[in-house]
């Protein structure tokens, strides 16, 4: 069984994607609707749903995501170009038509529990990773992975910061988000004592053969 975990901490205040230029205009509305796999779920809030949508957009059409959301984010937030931003551009330009990440209640529950406990204690990291995922391993998930982010409240900031993965030599967050191994996701954004906000993404590889790929 394969486990992949990754951690990132941001000390800056949350950054927001500016309205102009509008990166949404280049995306087909029907495509966005298809990629918005969490749209109708009541157990996720709007930013958690957007986290899943932005990850699916990057996975579905990395080149277009680069030209739109990534380009605007870098410009508006004055992100300095580095080896990490350059490698992200290369990786996204090679990324197309990966499996959509479908939200799952069990992965969401694991993410919610970890985000809540981390926030209450003011801790960071992947404490208790194996124990938290043990009930899910083998059945229904072959592989699992986890990203943790601190200090960002808005989905676009969370996703793009993890994709850039500045200073993380193994690019663990980026690799999880763009992994062809994963087809399932749980996301939780909760308050944090030290960083104000923390987000946990829990990824899974679930056998979907013979299943209707409808999130539940």
Residue, then its C-alpha position, 0 to 999 in steps of 0.5 A: x500500500x502506498x501512502x503519500x503525504x505533503x505539508x506546506x505552511x504559509x505565513x503571509x495573509x491570504x491572497x485573492x485572485x483579482x477580477x481583471x483580467x477574468x480567467x473564467x472567460x477562456x473556459x467553456x461553461x459546460x466543461x466547468x460544469x463537468x469539472x465542478x464535481x462537488x457542486x451539489x454537495x451539502x457537506x462541503x462549503x463553497x470554498x471547499x467546492x472551489x478547491x476541488x473545481x480548481x484542482x480538476x481544471x488543472x488536471x483536465x487542461x493544464x495548458x489552459x489553466x497555466x494561461x488563465x488562472x496561473x498567469x493571473x495569479x502570478x501577475x496580480x500577487x506579484x509572485x516572483x518567478x523561480x525554478x518552482x514556477x517554471x517547473x510548474x508551467x512545464x508540468x501543467x503544459x504536459x497535463x491533460x485529461x486526468x481523472x476528475x477528482x470525485x468528492x467522497x464522504x469518507x475522505x472528507x470525514x478524515x480531512x475534516x477531523x484532521x483539520x479540526x484537531x490541527x486547528x484546535x491544537x494549533x499544530x501542523x503536519x500529518x499526525x496520526x496519518x496511518x491510523x486515520x486512514x487505516x479503516x479505508x486502506x485496501x477497501x475502498x482505496x488502493x492508495x491515499x495521499x494528503x496535502x496540508x496548507x496553512x494561512x490561506x482561506x480562499x480556494x484559488x490561493x490554496x490550490x495555486x500555492x500548493x501547485x507552485x510548492x515553493x521551497x518543497x524539493x520533492x514537490x509533494x503537494x503538486x504531485x498529489x494534485x496532478x497525480x493520475x493515481x488519484x480519482x477521489x478527494x476529501x477537502x476541509x477548510x477549518x480555523x487554526x489557532x496559529x495560522x488562522x486557517x488550515x486546509x486538508x486535502x485527502x486523496x484516494x485511488x478507488x476502483x470505479x470499474x462498473x460504478x456510475x462516477x457520481x459524487x456522493 
